[in-house]
Amino acid sequence: MQYRELGRTGWKVSTISFGAWAIGGTWGDVDDKESMAALHRALDLGVNFFDTADVYGDGRSERLLAQLRRDRSEKFFIATKAGRRLDPHVAAGYNRKNITAFVERSLKNLGADAIDLLQLHCPPTEVYYMPEVFGVLDGLVTAGKLRFYGVSVEKVEEALKAIEYPNVQTVQIIFNIFRQRPAELFFGEADHRRVGVLARVPLSSGLLTGKFSPTSKFAPDDHRSFNRHGEAFDRGETFSGLNYESGLNAVESLRSLVPAGQTMAQLALRWILMFPAVTCAIPGAKRPAQVEENVGAADLSPVSEETMSQIRHIYDQQVRGHVHHYW
């Protein structure tokens, strides 16, 4: 495993970390026993950063991570998110009363006195223009409820605005072979301000594993079934905003670029790590075998300049027009 500094936190975190959305819900069937086995395997392999949210299974994945802390003696970091419990999910809901209540609930779920890293959970764009919200977070740090805070964003615009606030330590943003825009401007600004970057949805909802086909089926409670057009939340969260057929076509173009002995998922993850501004990628996993495949990408040789160029060409020709200017 390789490690990189996470912004100004003083932490060094695993370049392949663990995204806990899938073990919480909206990814089809999940078994808590299997999920715990995956979490333990991640720790065994050197993962020391786990990302979750209070809405993943209504706190389910937070509670699983609390169990992991009870079971193991190793030190690791847990990042969670708050805001999506609001109904309706509107900017006005991001006030002191609600944010404090969300934090207290997550502290209970996590069995913790303080949250390592709290992230605003893809709030409406308006929130980034409300300095009072970040003042609330500063107060929670002063009160000892949070160690650090950051944001999870949908758009590059939001990321750039968020890092104007001096105590935003991290930005979680969709970045993968099918969503390359963050590298154009945001990464440079984040690096300049020493803000950690967490690359989420790194495998494009599984598209970049290369395991899907036109006949693949997804469970009714899997967002890849019910959110393809943004019916439940931002459509960019599902298959990176690509329509499924276009995504499959782009995957086929990538197949010949996968080095012998690697999987497409590993190439996709190692590609992300070619960008020094990225602290870590946070792929999800529901089973130990998935963890092993993901973590294997951390120690692979760098992606060649030729392959990087070919990947960019595929993006420019087949993907850019569908996603680049939307997020």
C-alpha positions in Angstrom: 0.0 0.0 0.0 1.1 3.6 -0.7 0.2 6.6 1.4 -0.3 10.3 0.7 -0.7 13.3 2.9 -4.3 14.4 3.3 -4.3 18.1 2.9 -3.2 19.9 6.1 -4.6 17.3 8.5 -1.2 15.7 9.2 -2.7 12.4 8.3 -1.2 10.0 5.7 -3.9 7.9 4.2 -3.9 4.9 1.9 -4.0 5.8 -1.8 -6.7 3.2 -2.3 -9.2 3.6 0.5 -12.7 2.2 1.2 -16.0 3.8 0.1 -18.8 2.5 2.3 -21.8 3.5 0.2 -22.3 0.0 -1.1 -22.3 -1.7 2.3 -25.0 0.7 3.5 -27.5 0.3 0.7 -28.9 1.3 -2.8 -26.4 -1.1 -4.4 -28.6 -4.2 -4.3 -28.4 -7.0 -1.8 -25.8 -6.6 1.0 -24.9 -8.9 3.9 -23.5 -7.4 7.1 -21.3 -10.4 7.8 -19.8 -10.2 4.3 -19.4 -6.5 4.7 -17.5 -6.9 7.9 -15.3 -9.4 6.3 -14.6 -6.9 3.5 -13.8 -4.2 6.1 -11.4 -6.4 8.0 -9.7 -7.4 4.8 -9.2 -3.8 3.9 -7.4 -3.2 7.2 -5.3 -6.3 6.7 -4.1 -4.9 3.4 -3.2 -1.5 4.7 -6.3 0.6 4.1 -6.5 3.2 6.8 -9.3 5.6 5.5 -13.0 4.7 5.3 -15.6 7.0 3.8 -19.3 6.7 4.8 -22.4 8.9 5.3 -25.3 9.1 7.7 -27.7 8.2 4.9 -25.9 5.0 3.7 -28.5 2.5 4.9 -29.8 5.1 7.4 -26.6 4.8 9.4 -26.0 1.1 8.7 -22.5 1.6 7.3 -21.5 4.0 10.1 -22.5 1.3 12.6 -20.5 -1.3 10.7 -17.4 0.9 10.9 -18.0 1.4 14.6 -18.0 -2.4 15.0 -14.7 -2.5 13.1 -13.2 0.0 15.6 -14.3 -2.2 18.4 -12.9 -5.3 16.8 -9.5 -4.0 15.8 -6.6 -2.2 17.5 -5.1 -0.5 14.4 -5.6 3.2 14.1 -7.7 4.3 11.1 -9.7 7.3 10.0 -13.4 7.5 9.4 -14.9 10.2 7.3 -18.7 10.6 7.2 -21.1 13.1 5.6 -24.1 15.1 6.6 -27.0 17.0 4.9 -28.8 14.5 2.8 -31.2 13.6 5.6 -32.9 16.9 5.0 -36.3 16.6 3.4 -36.7 18.7 1.4 -33.0 18.9 0.6 -32.7 22.7 0.4 -30.0 25.2 1.3 -32.0 26.7 4.2 -31.8 23.4 6.0 -28.1 23.7 6.4 -28.4 25.6 9.7 -26.8 25.2 13.1 -29.7 23.2 14.6 -29.9 20.6 11.8 -26.1 20.2 11.2 -25.6 19.8 15.0 -28.3 17.2 15.1 -26.8 15.3 12.2 -23.4 15.3 13.9 -24.7 14.1 17.2 -26.5 11.2 15.4 -23.4 10.2 13.5 -21.3 10.3 16.7 -23.8 7.9 18.3 -23.7 5.6 15.2 -19.9 5.7 15.2 -19.6 5.3 19.0 -17.2 8.2 18.9 -16.5 11.4 20.9 -15.4 13.2 17.8 -15.8 12.7 14.0 -12.4 12.5 12.3 -13.7 14.2 9.1 -17.2 15.5 8.5 -18.1 16.4 4.9 -21.2 18.4 3.7 -23.0 15.8 1.6 -23.4 17.3 -1.9 -25.5 20.3 -0.7 -27.2 22.6 -3.1 -24.8 25.0 -4.9 -26.2 27.9 -2.9 -24.7 26.5 0.3 -21.2 27.2 -0.9 -22.2 30.9 -1.0 -23.3 30.8 2.7 -20.3 31.5 4.9 -22.5 31.1 8.0 -22.6 27.3 7.2 -18.9 27.0 7.4 -19.0 29.1 10.6 -21.2 26.4 12.1 -18.6 23.8 11.2 -15.9 25.9 12.7 -17.9 26.0 15.9 -18.2 22.2 16.0 -14.5 21.8 15.6 -13.9 24.2 18.5 -16.4 22.3 20.6 -14.5 19.1 19.9 -17.2 17.4 18.0 -15.2 17.4 14.7 -11.5 17.0 14.1 -11.7 18.4 10.6 -14.3 19.1 7.9 -14.6 19.2 4.2 -17.1 18.9 1.4 -18.4 16.4 -1.1 -19.4 18.1 -4.3 -21.2 17.4 -7.6 -19.6 20.2 -9.7 -16.1 21.7 -10.2 -17.7 25.1 -9.6 -18.7 24.0 -6.1 -15.2 22.6 -5.4 -13.5 25.8 -6.4 -15.9 27.9 -4.2 -15.6 25.5 -1.2 -11.8 25.8 -1.0 -12.1 29.6 -0.6 -13.1 28.8 3.0 -9.8 28.5 5.0 -10.7 25.5 7.1 -12.1 23.2 4.4 -9.5 20.4 4.5 -10.8 18.1 1.8 -12.9 17.9 -1.3 -14.6 14.7 -2.4 -15.4 14.9 -6.1 -16.2 12.4 -8.9 -13.0 11.7 -10.8 -12.4 8.8 -13.0 -11.6 8.0 -16.6 -15.1 9.1 -17.6 -15.1 12.3 -15.5 -11.8 14.1 -16.2 -12.7 17.7 -15.9 -11.5 18.2 -12.2 -7.9 17.7 -13.4 -8.1 20.8 -15.7 -8.3 23.6 -13.1 -9.5 22.3 -9.7 -6.5 20.0 -9.0 -4.0 22.8 -9.4 -6.0 25.1 -7.0 -6.4 22.3 -4.5 -2.7 21.5 -4.6 -1.9 25.2 -4.1 -4.1 25.5 -1.1 -3.0 22.1 0.3 -6.5 20.7 0.2 -6.9 16.9 0.2 -8.8 15.4 -2.8 -10.9 12.3 -2.5 -11.7 10.7 -5.8 -15.2 9.2 -5.5 -17.1 7.0 -7.9 -13.7 5.9 -9.2 -15.1 2.9 -11.1 -18.1 4.8 -12.6 -20.6 2.7 -10.6 -18.9 -0.4 -11.8 -18.8 0.4 -15.5 -15.0 0.6 -15.3 -14.7 -2.9 -14.0 -15.5 -4.1 -17.5 -17.9 -6.7 -16.1 -21.2 -5.3 -17.4 -23.0 -6.0 -20.7 -26.2 -4.8 -22.4 -28.1 -7.6 -20.6 -26.7 -7.0 -17.1 -29.5 -6.7 -14.5 -29.6 -4.5 -11.4 -31.8 -5.0 -8.4 -34.8 -2.6 -8.0 -33.2 -1.0 -4.9 -29.8 -0.5 -6.8 -29.4 3.2 -7.9 -28.0 1.8 -11.2 -31.6 0.7 -11.8 -33.6 3.7 -10.5 -31.4 6.7 -10.9 -30.1 6.6 -14.5 -31.8 9.9 -15.3 -31.4 11.5 -11.9 -34.8 10.4 -10.6 -33.6 10.2 -7.0 -30.4 12.3 -6.9 -27.9 13.9 -9.2 -27.6 11.7 -12.3 -23.9 12.2 -12.4 -23.7 9.8 -9.4 -24.8 6.9 -11.6 -22.4 5.7 -14.3 -20.7 9.2 -14.1 -23.7 10.7 -15.9 -23.1 8.7 -19.0 -26.0 6.8 -20.5 -25.4 3.1 -20.0 -25.0 2.2 -23.7 -22.4 5.0 -24.3 -20.5 3.8 -21.2 -20.4 0.2 -22.4 -19.0 1.4 -25.8 -16.3 3.4 -24.2 -15.4 0.4 -22.0 -14.9 -1.7 -25.1 -12.5 0.9 -26.4 -10.5 0.7 -23.2 -10.2 -3.1 -23.1 -7.1 -3.3 -25.3 -5.3 -0.9 -23.0 -5.4 -3.1 -19.9 -1.9 -4.5 -19.2 -1.4 -8.2 -18.9 -2.0 -9.4 -15.4 -4.2 -6.4 -14.5 -7.9 -6.0 -14.4 -9.7 -3.0 -16.0 -10.7 -1.9 -12.5 -7.1 -1.8 -11.5 -6.1 0.2 -14.5 -8.9 2.7 -13.8 -7.8 3.1 -10.2 -4.1 3.3 -11.0 -5.0 6.0 -13.7 -6.5 8.1 -10.9 -3.3 7.9 -8.8 -1.3 9.3 -11.7 -2.6 12.7 -10.6 -0.5 13.9 -7.7 -3.2 16.2 -6.4 -5.4 13.2 -5.6 -4.9 11.9 -2.1 -6.8 8.7 -2.6 -9.5 6.9 -4.5 -12.4 5.5 -2.5 -13.8 2.5 -4.4 -16.6 0.6 -2.8 -16.5 -3.1 -2.0 -19.1 -5.5 -0.6 -16.8 -8.6 -0.5 -13.2 -9.3 0.5 -12.3 -10.3 -3.1 -13.4 -6.9 -4.3 -11.2 -5.3 -1.7 -8.2 -7.3 -2.8 -8.7 -6.4 -6.4 -9.1 -2.7 -5.6 -6.1 -2.5 -3.2 -3.9 -4.3 -5.7 -3.9 -1.2 -7.8 -2.0 0.9 -5.3 1.3 -0.9 -5.9 1.1 -1.2 -9.7 3.7 0.4 -11.9 2.7 3.9 -13.3 0.5 4.0 -16.3 2.6 4.7 -19.4 2.5 8.0 -21.2 1.2 6.3 -24.3 -1.7 4.6 -22.4 -2.5 7.9 -20.6 -2.7 9.6 -24.0 -4.9 6.8 -25.5 -7.3 7.0 -22.5 -7.5 10.8 -23.0 -8.3 10.3 -26.7 -11.1 7.8 -25.8 -12.5 10.3 -23.3 -12.4 13.2 -25.8 -14.0 11.2 -28.6 -16.6 9.2 -26.8 -17.3 10.7 -23.4 -16.5 14.4 -23.2 -19.6 15.6 -25.0 -21.9 13.7 -22.6 -20.4 14.9 -19.3 -17.7 17.5 -19.4 -19.6 20.7 -19.2 -22.3 19.4 -16.9 -20.3 18.9 -13.8 
